[in-house]
Amino acid sequence: MDFLKELWAFLKHRKKLWLAPLIVVMVVLGGLLILAQGSVIAPFIYTLF
């Protein structure tokens, strides 16, 4: 949790809050790819990329 607090403080201090949605989208897509790696949904997800 400390990492997230430090990242948020850094983004706020450097006025880079526009990066927050990009980071969230990258984490969600990465998690989706990891979770779907061995499932039946995998071929449908990989066609998106």
Sine and cosine of phi, psi and omega as CSV:
sin_phi,cos_phi,sin_psi,cos_psi,sin_omega,cos_omega
0.00,0.00,-0.51,0.86,0.01,-1.00
-0.89,0.46,-0.58,0.82,0.01,-1.00
-0.88,0.48,-0.69,0.72,0.00,-1.00
-0.91,0.42,-0.63,0.77,0.03,-1.00
-0.90,0.43,-0.68,0.73,0.02,-1.00
-0.91,0.40,-0.65,0.76,0.03,-1.00
-0.89,0.45,-0.69,0.72,0.01,-1.00
-0.89,0.45,-0.68,0.74,0.02,-1.00
-0.90,0.44,-0.65,0.76,0.03,-1.00
-0.89,0.46,-0.73,0.68,-0.01,-1.00
-0.89,0.45,-0.63,0.78,0.01,-1.00
-0.93,0.36,-0.68,0.74,-0.05,-1.00
-0.93,0.38,-0.65,0.76,-0.03,-1.00
-1.00,0.05,0.04,1.00,-0.01,-1.00
0.84,0.55,0.71,0.70,0.01,-1.00
-0.90,-0.43,0.60,0.80,-0.05,-1.00
-0.90,0.44,-0.33,0.95,0.03,-1.00
-0.93,0.37,-0.26,0.97,0.04,-1.00
-0.98,0.19,-0.35,0.94,-0.06,-1.00
-0.85,0.53,-0.74,0.67,0.02,-1.00
-0.89,0.45,-0.56,0.83,0.03,-1.00
-0.91,0.41,-0.66,0.75,0.02,-1.00
-0.91,0.42,-0.67,0.74,0.00,-1.00
-0.89,0.45,-0.70,0.71,-0.01,-1.00
-0.90,0.44,-0.67,0.75,0.01,-1.00
-0.90,0.43,-0.64,0.77,0.01,-1.00
-0.92,0.39,-0.67,0.74,0.01,-1.00
-0.90,0.43,-0.71,0.71,0.01,-1.00
-0.91,0.41,-0.63,0.77,0.05,-1.00
-0.89,0.45,-0.70,0.72,0.04,-1.00
-0.90,0.44,-0.63,0.78,0.03,-1.00
-0.89,0.45,-0.67,0.74,0.02,-1.00
-0.92,0.39,-0.63,0.78,0.01,-1.00
-0.93,0.38,-0.69,0.72,-0.02,-1.00
-0.93,0.36,-0.53,0.85,-0.08,-1.00
-1.00,-0.06,0.10,0.99,-0.08,-1.00
-0.86,0.51,-0.66,0.75,-0.05,-1.00
-0.95,-0.31,0.29,0.96,-0.08,-1.00
-0.96,-0.26,0.03,-1.00,0.01,-1.00
-0.95,0.30,-0.38,0.93,-0.06,-1.00
-0.97,0.23,-0.29,0.96,-0.10,-0.99
-0.76,0.65,-0.74,0.67,-0.01,-1.00
-0.88,0.48,-0.52,0.85,0.00,-1.00
-0.97,0.26,-0.57,0.82,0.02,-1.00
-0.95,0.31,-0.66,0.75,-0.04,-1.00
-0.92,0.39,-0.39,0.92,0.05,-1.00
-0.95,0.31,-0.33,0.94,0.05,-1.00
-0.93,0.37,-0.46,0.89,-0.07,-1.00
-0.97,-0.23,0.00,0.00,0.00,0.00
